[in-house]
Amino acid sequence: GVSGSGKSTLVDQVLFRNLLRQKGIAVMEPGACKKIQGADHISAAVLVDQTPLSRSSRMNPATYLKVLEPLRKAFAKTPQARARGFSPSAFSFNSSAGACPHCRGSGYERVELQFLPDVFIRCPGCNGRRYRAEVLEIRCFGYSIAEMLDLPAEEVARLFRDDEAVTLALRPLLEIGLGYLSLSQPAPTLSGGEAQRLKLAKYLAQAQENENLLLILDEPTAVLAPQEVEDLFENLRRLRAQGKTIIFISHRLEEVLAIADRVTVLRRGAVVGTVRAAETTRAQLAEMMVGRPVLLAVERRETAPGPVRLHAEGLWALDGRGLPRVRDVTFEVRAGEIYALAGVEGNGQSELVEALVGLRPIARGRLRIDGRDVTHAGPRAIRLLGVAHIPEDRHRRGLVLPMEVRENLVLGHHTRPEFTRGPLLRQAAVDRFAADRVRAYDVRVPSLATPALALSGGNQQKVVVAREFAFDPQVLVAAQPTRGLDIGATEFVQQQLMEAKARGMAVLLVSVSLDEVFSLADRIGVLFHGEVVGEFRRGEVTPQELGLYMTGAKRQVPA
């Protein structure tokens, strides 16, 4: 079903909560239903939703998947540790036996400043390594515990290939395609796709261990790239072959048809019908979902490109560890043009977008908007020059979830004269503007005072799009604008992008969906390891050939 059709409400509040209550587990008040048949065949039920991981820097892949426990035991068995009487708890930065006494295992110290935000500095006692000095002297395979946790998971698995406990703990991470992650990487620094796959790794492992477990996945692919989706599907097919029962909530038609045996469609809270996946088509499912035929490919509008609006020249940007993530990137976007940047997620797209809109410093290079140098400008200054931004993560960058819909609709515009009276907002003007945006963009919302967190994902994205298209921006930076949207909302957003191009806007589209890139783009650049390795006009490249550039198998030779 489309966003807001009742999928999550039905499965979470009705099915899941009633199942748990029947098992004697205390839950919030469940939705009403006459009965649930077959509950006695299920030993347990697990719901994996889109709730974000903890924002604590103490959470990382090692602690979340409990990999640290067998690693601590392995270090405690070394001759050095035995000689000093170190138990496994000495190799935990969450215990007083192992944590640095200066920072208590956080790796940094907090400096409180009057009238200014607090500053966090690397702990001088452990130099950010979290552990006591004597603990770091213990070596296993030549590494200290801090160095071991800094290694990629796949390297740790190689070192401990003969240790069954460590191998079993790491297996879920490797099977979901996250073997490249450092075991100590803080959860807040993970991308949306990486955080979601980390959650899935944990629960997929639980499903393998429990014979009669019901696994409920609520839009698990909303923030996943195509290759990440396929990794997940391989795991789900393995569970299905083992006889497991899976409920998969989604509005992505190609995914439903690829993974499901049977499909039930909801529309406005009611069941429209149930069909076998092998006996239906995308078009038929789309019509069941929205109640009308749906355009599966947006109608193109050809326009003559105008002057250059956005020009990036030799851009470099660093990640949170100070390492290059964007390397010598050069491209330009003209008025009346959609320029798409394609690439496998994790190749510098997020960092590049943040650099372009002023959210991340540009280490080297030049950025110009309408000929003006904005290389070192902040986000507000760039926004005032007419640059709009649809962020890839609407929850972290696009919305303030507890705030009302009308408040979110004026964010970034709230200092405009028509919305202010001295230091106060003109509430009547805000309400008129918000009502007009909600009506124009068909945002399904009970009232303008509804908090953004109460909206479905599709309606949340419509709020972001409605706000960013206000006041006629000259440049639009759209990062994964249809990620997690249903077929109807995707059609709507893509049509808005095409209309923006027709009005003369310069549109930079960053997308991991090749279907979207080939449907909308006039020119395509390919990012690999933070570099633009190819650039093509519409019709010059096939999806198959573009895939070779995206994976690094090919690259254009500079003229």
C-alpha positions as CSV (number, residue, x, y, z in Angstrom):
1,G,0.0,0.0,0.0
2,V,1.0,3.6,-0.4
3,S,2.3,5.7,2.5
4,G,-0.5,6.2,5.1
5,S,-2.6,3.3,3.9
6,G,-2.4,1.6,7.3
7,K,0.3,-1.1,6.7
8,S,2.3,-0.4,9.8
9,T,-0.7,0.2,11.9
10,L,-2.2,-3.1,11.0
11,V,0.9,-5.1,11.4
12,D,2.4,-3.4,14.4
13,Q,-0.5,-2.2,16.5
14,V,-2.9,-5.0,15.7
15,L,-1.0,-8.2,14.7
16,F,2.3,-7.8,16.6
17,R,1.0,-6.4,19.8
18,N,-1.9,-8.9,20.0
19,L,0.6,-11.7,19.4
20,L,2.9,-10.5,22.2
21,R,0.0,-10.1,24.6
22,Q,-1.1,-13.7,23.8
23,K,2.4,-14.8,24.7
24,G,2.0,-13.0,28.1
25,I,4.3,-10.1,27.2
26,A,3.3,-6.6,28.4
27,V,2.8,-4.2,25.5
28,M,1.0,-0.9,24.8
29,E,-2.7,-1.3,24.2
30,P,-3.1,-3.2,20.9
31,G,-5.5,-2.5,18.1
32,A,-8.8,-4.3,18.3
33,C,-9.4,-7.6,16.4
34,K,-11.7,-10.6,16.8
35,K,-8.9,-13.1,16.9
36,I,-5.5,-14.2,15.5
37,Q,-5.5,-17.7,14.0
38,G,-2.4,-19.8,14.2
39,A,-0.7,-17.9,17.1
40,D,-0.1,-21.2,18.8
41,H,2.3,-22.2,16.0
42,I,4.6,-19.3,16.7
43,S,7.1,-19.4,19.5
44,A,8.0,-15.7,19.2
45,A,7.6,-12.6,17.0
46,V,10.1,-9.9,16.1
47,L,9.3,-6.6,14.5
48,V,12.1,-4.7,12.7
49,D,10.9,-1.1,12.0
50,Q,12.7,2.1,11.0
51,T,13.4,3.3,14.6
52,P,16.9,4.7,14.5
53,L,19.8,3.2,16.4
54,S,21.0,4.8,19.6
55,R,22.7,8.1,19.1
56,S,25.2,7.2,21.8
57,S,28.9,7.1,20.6
58,R,29.3,4.0,22.8
59,M,27.2,2.0,20.5
60,N,29.1,0.4,17.6
61,P,28.9,-2.8,15.6
62,A,30.9,-4.7,18.2
63,T,28.6,-3.8,21.1
64,Y,25.3,-4.0,19.1
65,L,26.0,-7.5,17.8
66,K,27.7,-8.6,21.0
67,V,31.0,-9.3,19.1
68,L,32.9,-7.7,22.0
69,E,32.1,-10.6,24.4
70,P,34.0,-13.4,22.5
71,L,36.8,-10.9,21.6
72,R,37.2,-10.0,25.3
73,K,37.4,-13.7,26.2
74,A,40.0,-14.3,23.5
75,F,42.2,-11.4,24.8
76,A,41.8,-12.7,28.4
77,K,43.2,-16.1,27.3
78,T,46.5,-14.6,26.0
79,P,49.6,-15.4,28.1
80,Q,50.1,-11.7,28.8
81,A,46.6,-11.2,30.1
82,R,46.8,-14.3,32.3
83,A,50.1,-13.2,33.7
84,R,48.6,-9.9,34.8
85,G,45.4,-11.5,36.0
86,F,43.2,-9.6,33.5
87,S,39.6,-11.0,33.2
88,P,37.4,-10.4,30.1
89,S,35.9,-7.3,31.8
90,A,39.3,-5.6,31.5
91,F,38.9,-5.5,27.8
92,S,35.6,-3.5,27.9
93,F,35.6,0.3,27.7
94,N,32.3,0.2,29.5
95,S,33.8,-1.3,32.7
96,S,35.9,0.4,35.3
97,A,38.5,-2.4,35.0
98,G,39.2,-1.5,31.3
99,A,38.0,2.0,30.7
100,C,40.4,5.0,30.7
101,P,40.0,6.7,34.1
102,H,40.2,10.2,32.5
103,C,37.3,9.8,30.0
104,R,35.6,6.7,31.5
105,G,35.8,5.0,28.2
106,S,34.2,7.7,26.0
107,G,37.5,8.6,24.2
108,Y,36.9,12.4,24.7
109,E,36.5,15.0,27.4
110,R,33.7,17.6,27.6
111,V,34.8,21.2,28.2
112,E,31.9,23.4,29.4
113,L,31.9,27.0,28.2
114,Q,29.8,29.8,29.6
115,F,27.3,31.2,27.0
116,L,28.7,28.9,24.3
117,P,28.1,25.3,23.3
118,D,30.3,22.7,25.1
119,V,33.4,21.6,23.3
120,F,34.5,17.9,23.1
121,I,38.2,17.2,22.9
122,R,40.2,14.0,22.5
123,C,41.0,12.5,25.8
124,P,44.7,13.3,26.7
125,G,44.9,10.3,28.9
126,C,44.2,7.6,26.3
127,N,44.4,9.7,23.1
128,G,40.9,8.7,22.1
129,R,41.6,5.0,22.5
130,R,39.2,4.6,25.5
131,Y,41.2,1.9,27.4
132,R,43.7,2.0,30.2
133,A,47.4,2.0,29.1
134,E,48.1,-1.3,30.7
135,V,45.2,-3.0,28.9
136,L,46.5,-1.7,25.6
137,E,49.8,-3.5,26.2
138,I,48.1,-6.9,25.8
139,R,48.3,-8.2,22.2
140,C,46.3,-10.8,20.4
141,F,47.5,-11.6,16.8
142,G,49.8,-8.6,17.2
143,Y,46.9,-6.1,17.9
144,S,45.8,-4.4,21.1
145,I,42.0,-4.5,21.8
146,A,41.6,-0.9,20.5
147,E,43.5,-1.7,17.3
148,M,41.5,-4.9,16.8
149,L,38.2,-3.0,17.1
150,D,39.5,-0.4,14.5
151,L,39.9,-3.2,11.9
152,P,37.2,-4.0,9.4
153,A,35.0,-6.9,10.5
154,E,36.1,-9.1,7.6
155,E,39.7,-8.8,8.7
156,V,38.8,-9.7,12.3
157,A,36.9,-12.7,11.0
158,R,40.0,-13.8,9.0
159,L,42.2,-13.5,12.1
160,F,39.8,-15.5,14.3
161,R,38.7,-18.0,11.6
162,D,39.5,-20.9,14.0
163,D,37.6,-19.3,17.0
164,E,34.0,-20.5,16.6
165,A,32.6,-18.0,19.1
166,V,34.0,-14.9,17.3
167,T,33.2,-16.4,13.9
168,L,29.5,-16.9,14.8
169,A,29.2,-13.4,16.3
170,L,30.6,-11.8,13.1
171,R,28.7,-13.9,10.6
172,P,25.5,-11.8,10.6
173,L,27.6,-8.7,9.8
174,L,29.4,-10.4,7.0
175,E,26.3,-12.0,5.5
176,I,24.5,-8.6,5.3
177,G,27.4,-7.1,3.4
178,L,28.9,-4.9,6.2
179,G,32.3,-6.6,6.4
180,Y,34.0,-3.4,5.5
181,L,32.8,-1.6,8.7
182,S,35.2,-1.0,11.5
183,L,33.9,-2.8,14.7
184,S,34.5,0.4,16.7
185,Q,32.7,2.8,14.3
186,P,30.2,4.8,16.4
187,A,26.6,4.3,15.5
188,P,25.9,8.0,14.9
189,T,28.5,8.1,12.1
190,L,26.8,5.2,10.1
191,S,24.8,6.1,7.0
192,G,21.1,5.5,7.1
193,G,21.6,2.3,5.0
194,E,24.4,1.0,7.1
195,A,22.4,1.6,10.4
196,Q,19.4,-0.2,8.9
197,R,21.5,-3.2,7.8
198,L,23.2,-3.4,11.2
199,K,19.7,-3.7,12.8
200,L,18.7,-6.3,10.2
201,A,21.9,-8.3,10.8
202,K,21.0,-8.7,14.5
203,Y,17.4,-9.8,13.9
204,L,18.1,-12.0,10.9
205,A,20.6,-13.9,13.2
206,Q,17.8,-14.3,15.7
207,A,15.5,-15.7,13.1
208,Q,18.0,-18.3,12.1
209,E,18.4,-19.5,15.6
210,N,14.6,-19.7,16.4
211,E,12.7,-22.4,14.6
212,N,9.2,-21.0,14.9
213,L,9.9,-17.2,15.0
214,L,7.7,-14.8,13.0
215,L,9.8,-12.1,11.4
216,I,8.0,-8.8,10.6
217,L,10.0,-6.3,8.5
218,D,8.4,-2.9,8.3
219,E,9.8,-1.2,5.2
220,P,13.3,-2.6,5.8
221,T,14.6,-1.3,2.4
222,A,13.5,2.3,2.8
223,V,17.1,3.6,3.1
224,L,19.0,0.7,1.4
225,A,20.8,1.0,-2.0
226,P,20.0,-1.6,-4.7
227,Q,22.9,-3.9,-3.9
228,E,22.1,-3.7,-0.2
229,V,18.5,-4.8,-1.0
230,E,19.8,-7.8,-2.9
231,D,22.0,-8.8,0.1
232,L,18.9,-8.6,2.3
233,F,16.8,-10.7,-0.1
234,E,19.5,-13.4,-0.2
235,N,19.1,-13.7,3.6
236,L,15.3,-13.7,3.4
237,R,15.3,-16.4,0.8
238,R,17.6,-18.5,3.0
239,L,15.2,-18.1,5.9
240,R,12.2,-19.0,3.8
241,A,14.0,-22.1,2.6
242,Q,14.4,-23.0,6.3
243,G,10.7,-22.8,6.7
244,K,10.5,-19.4,8.4
245,T,7.5,-17.1,8.2
246,I,8.2,-13.5,7.1
247,I,5.8,-10.5,6.8
248,F,7.4,-7.9,4.5
249,I,5.9,-4.5,4.5
250,S,6.8,-2.4,1.4
251,H,5.5,-0.1,-1.2
252,R,8.2,-0.8,-3.7
253,L,6.6,-2.9,-6.4
254,E,9.7,-4.4,-7.9
255,E,10.8,-5.6,-4.4
256,V,7.4,-7.1,-3.6
257,L,7.4,-9.0,-6.8
258,A,11.0,-10.2,-6.3
259,I,10.6,-11.5,-2.7
260,A,7.0,-12.2,-1.9
261,D,4.9,-15.4,-2.5
262,R,1.6,-13.6,-1.8
263,V,0.7,-9.9,-1.7
264,T,-2.0,-8.2,0.2
265,V,-2.8,-4.6,-0.8
266,L,-4.2,-1.9,1.5
267,R,-5.8,1.3,0.5
268,R,-7.0,3.9,3.0
269,G,-7.0,1.3,5.8
270,A,-8.9,-1.4,4.0
271,V,-7.8,-4.6,2.2
272,V,-8.3,-4.2,-1.5
273,G,-7.2,-7.7,-2.3
274,T,-4.7,-10.5,-2.1
275,V,-2.9,-11.9,-5.1
276,R,0.0,-14.3,-5.9
277,A,3.1,-12.4,-6.8
278,A,3.8,-14.8,-9.7
279,E,0.4,-14.0,-11.2
280,T,0.4,-10.2,-11.1
281,T,2.3,-7.2,-12.6
282,R,3.7,-3.9,-11.4
283,A,1.0,-2.0,-13.2
284,Q,-1.8,-4.1,-11.7
285,L,-0.4,-3.7,-8.2
286,A,0.1,0.0,-8.7
287,E,-3.5,0.4,-9.7
288,M,-4.7,-1.6,-6.7
289,M,-2.6,0.7,-4.4
290,V,-3.8,4.1,-5.7
291,G,-7.1,3.2,-7.3
292,R,-6.1,4.5,-10.7
293,P,-3.6,3.7,-13.5
294,V,-0.1,5.0,-12.5
295,L,2.6,6.3,-14.7
296,L,5.6,4.0,-14.0
297,A,7.9,6.3,-16.1
298,V,7.6,10.1,-15.8
299,E,6.8,12.1,-18.9
300,R,9.9,14.0,-20.0
301,R,10.0,17.7,-20.8
302,E,12.8,18.7,-23.1
303,T,14.2,22.2,-22.5
304,A,17.2,24.1,-23.8
305,P,19.8,24.4,-21.0
306,G,20.5,28.0,-19.9
307,P,23.5,29.6,-18.1
308,V,25.6,27.7,-15.5
309,R,24.0,28.0,-12.1
310,L,26.1,25.7,-10.0
311,H,29.8,25.1,-10.7
312,A,32.0,22.8,-8.6
313,E,35.7,22.9,-9.5
314,G,38.3,20.5,-8.0
315,L,36.3,19.9,-4.8
316,W,37.8,18.0,-1.9
317,A,35.9,17.2,1.3
318,L,36.9,15.1,4.4
319,D,34.9,12.7,6.5
320,G,34.6,12.7,10.3
321,R,38.0,11.1,10.6
322,G,39.8,13.7,8.5
323,L,40.2,11.3,5.5
324,P,39.3,12.4,1.9
325,R,35.8,11.3,0.9
326,V,35.3,13.7,-2.1
327,R,38.4,13.9,-4.4
328,D,38.9,16.5,-7.0
329,V,35.3,16.6,-8.2
330,T,34.4,19.0,-11.0
331,F,31.0,19.4,-12.7
332,E,28.5,22.1,-13.6
333,V,24.7,22.3,-13.6
334,R,22.8,24.6,-16.0
335,A,19.5,26.3,-15.7
336,G,16.7,24.1,-17.2
337,E,18.8,20.9,-16.8
338,I,18.8,17.8,-14.5
339,Y,22.3,16.6,-13.9
340,A,22.3,13.3,-12.1
341,L,25.2,11.9,-10.0
342,A,24.9,8.1,-9.9
343,G,26.9,5.7,-7.8
344,V,26.8,2.9,-5.3
345,E,26.0,4.4,-1.9
346,G,29.0,5.1,0.3
347,N,31.2,6.6,-2.5
348,G,31.1,10.2,-1.3
349,Q,27.6,11.2,-2.3
350,S,26.6,12.3,1.2
351,E,29.7,14.3,1.8
352,L,29.6,16.0,-1.6
353,V,26.0,17.1,-1.1
354,E,26.8,18.4,2.4
355,A,29.7,20.4,0.9
356,L,27.6,21.9,-1.8
357,V,24.9,23.2,0.6
358,G,27.4,24.5,3.2
359,L,26.9,21.7,5.8
360,R,30.5,20.4,5.4
361,P,33.6,22.4,4.9
362,I,35.3,22.3,1.5
363,A,38.9,21.3,2.1
364,R,40.1,22.4,-1.4
365,G,38.6,23.6,-4.7
366,R,36.0,26.2,-5.6
367,L,32.2,26.3,-5.5
368,R,30.3,28.9,-7.4
369,I,26.5,29.7,-7.4
370,D,25.5,32.0,-10.4
371,G,29.2,33.0,-10.7
372,R,29.6,33.9,-7.0
373,D,32.3,32.2,-5.0
374,V,30.6,30.4,-2.0
375,T,33.4,28.0,-1.2
376,H,33.5,29.0,2.4
377,A,29.9,30.1,2.8
378,G,27.6,28.6,5.4
379,P,24.2,26.9,4.7
380,R,22.2,30.1,5.4
381,A,24.2,32.2,3.0
382,I,23.9,29.6,0.3
383,R,20.2,29.2,0.9
384,L,19.7,33.0,0.5
385,L,21.3,32.7,-2.9
386,G,18.4,30.6,-4.1
387,V,19.7,27.1,-3.4
388,A,17.1,24.5,-2.1
389,H,18.1,21.2,-0.6
390,I,16.1,17.9,-0.4
391,P,18.3,15.9,2.0
392,E,18.7,12.1,1.7
393,D,17.7,11.6,5.3
394,R,14.5,13.6,5.9
395,H,14.5,12.7,9.7
396,R,18.0,14.0,10.4
397,R,18.3,16.9,8.0
398,G,14.9,17.6,6.5
399,L,12.5,17.9,9.4
400,V,12.3,18.6,13.1
401,L,10.0,15.7,13.9
402,P,8.4,16.9,17.2
403,M,7.6,20.3,15.5
404,E,4.3,20.9,13.8
405,V,3.8,20.6,10.1
406,R,3.3,24.3,9.7
407,E,6.5,25.0,11.6
408,N,8.4,22.6,9.4
409,L,7.0,24.2,6.3
410,V,8.6,27.5,7.1
411,L,12.0,26.2,8.4
412,G,14.7,28.2,6.6
413,H,12.1,30.7,5.4
414,H,11.1,31.8,8.9
415,T,13.1,35.0,8.9
416,R,11.4,36.3,5.7
417,P,9.6,39.6,6.3
418,E,6.2,38.2,5.5
419,F,6.5,35.7,8.4
420,T,7.9,38.0,11.1
421,R,6.9,40.8,13.3
422,G,10.0,41.9,15.2
423,P,11.3,38.8,17.0
424,L,8.0,36.9,16.7
425,L,6.4,34.9,13.9
426,R,3.2,36.1,12.2
427,Q,1.2,33.0,12.9
428,A,-1.7,33.9,10.6
429,A,0.8,34.4,7.7
430,V,2.5,31.1,8.5
431,D,-0.8,29.3,8.6
432,R,-1.9,30.7,5.2
433,F,1.4,29.7,3.7
434,A,1.4,26.2,5.2
435,A,-2.2,25.6,4.1
436,D,-1.4,26.6,0.6
437,R,1.7,24.3,0.5
438,V,-0.4,21.4,2.0
439,R,-3.1,21.9,-0.6
440,A,-0.7,22.3,-3.6
441,Y,1.3,19.2,-2.7
442,D,-1.5,17.0,-1.5
443,V,0.0,16.4,2.0
444,R,-2.3,14.1,3.9
445,V,-2.4,15.7,7.4
446,P,-5.1,15.9,10.0
447,S,-4.2,19.5,10.8
448,L,-1.4,22.0,10.4
449,A,-0.6,21.6,14.1
450,T,0.1,17.8,13.7
451,P,3.7,17.0,14.6
452,A,5.8,15.8,11.6
453,L,6.6,12.5,13.4
454,A,2.9,11.5,13.1
455,L,3.0,11.6,9.3
456,S,3.7,8.7,7.0
457,G,7.1,8.7,5.2
458,G,5.6,9.8,2.0
459,N,3.8,12.7,3.5
460,Q,6.9,13.7,5.4
461,Q,8.8,13.8,2.1
462,K,6.0,15.9,0.6
463,V,6.4,18.4,3.4
464,V,10.1,18.7,2.6
465,V,9.5,19.1,-1.2
466,A,6.7,21.6,-0.6
467,R,9.0,23.7,1.5
468,E,12.1,23.5,-0.7
469,F,10.1,24.4,-3.9
470,A,8.7,27.6,-2.3
471,F,9.9,31.0,-3.3
472,D,11.3,29.9,-6.7
473,P,14.8,28.7,-5.9
474,Q,17.4,28.8,-8.8
475,V,19.2,25.7,-7.8
476,L,17.9,22.4,-6.3
477,V,20.1,19.8,-4.8
478,A,18.0,16.7,-4.5
479,A,19.6,13.8,-2.6
480,Q,17.7,10.5,-2.9
481,P,14.4,12.4,-3.2
482,T,12.2,9.4,-3.7
483,R,14.0,7.0,-1.3
484,G,11.4,5.1,0.8
485,L,8.4,6.5,-1.1
486,D,5.5,4.6,-2.5
487,I,4.7,4.5,-6.2
488,G,2.2,7.4,-6.0
489,A,4.5,9.7,-4.0
490,T,7.5,8.7,-6.3
491,E,5.4,9.7,-9.3
492,F,4.5,13.0,-7.7
493,V,8.1,13.9,-6.7
494,Q,9.6,13.0,-10.0
495,Q,6.9,15.1,-11.8
496,Q,7.8,18.0,-9.5
497,L,11.5,17.7,-10.5
498,M,10.6,17.7,-14.2
499,E,8.4,20.7,-13.8
500,A,11.2,22.5,-11.9
501,K,13.5,21.9,-14.8
502,A,10.9,23.2,-17.2
503,R,10.7,26.4,-15.1
504,G,14.4,26.9,-15.6
505,M,15.7,25.6,-12.3
506,A,19.1,23.9,-12.2
507,V,18.5,20.5,-10.7
508,L,21.3,18.3,-9.2
509,L,19.9,14.8,-8.7
510,V,21.8,12.4,-6.5
511,S,20.3,8.9,-6.7
512,V,21.2,5.3,-6.3
513,S,18.3,4.3,-8.5
514,L,19.4,3.8,-12.1
515,D,15.7,3.7,-13.2
516,E,15.3,7.2,-11.7
517,V,18.6,8.5,-13.2
518,F,17.8,7.3,-16.7
519,S,14.2,8.5,-16.5
520,L,15.0,12.1,-15.4
521,A,18.6,13.0,-16.2
522,D,19.8,15.1,-19.1
523,R,23.4,14.4,-18.2
524,I,24.9,11.8,-15.8
525,G,28.1,11.8,-13.8
526,V,29.3,8.7,-12.0
527,L,30.9,8.8,-8.5
528,F,33.3,6.1,-7.5
529,H,35.5,6.4,-4.3
530,G,34.7,10.1,-4.2
531,E,35.8,10.8,-7.8
532,V,33.8,11.5,-10.9
533,V,34.9,8.7,-13.1
534,G,32.6,9.3,-16.1
535,E,30.2,11.8,-17.5
536,F,27.6,11.1,-20.2
537,R,24.8,12.9,-22.0
538,R,21.4,11.3,-22.2
539,G,21.4,8.3,-24.6
540,E,25.2,7.9,-24.6
541,V,25.4,5.0,-22.1
542,T,23.4,1.9,-21.1
543,P,22.5,0.9,-17.5
544,Q,24.8,-2.1,-17.9
545,E,27.8,0.1,-19.0
546,L,27.0,2.7,-16.3
547,G,27.2,-0.1,-13.7
548,L,30.8,-0.8,-14.8
549,Y,31.7,2.7,-14.0
550,M,29.8,2.6,-10.6
551,T,31.8,-0.4,-9.5
552,G,35.2,1.0,-10.7
553,A,35.6,-1.5,-13.5
554,K,35.8,1.3,-16.1
555,R,36.6,5.0,-16.0
556,Q,37.0,7.8,-18.6
557,V,40.4,9.0,-19.5
558,P,40.7,12.8,-19.1
559,A,41.0,14.6,-22.4
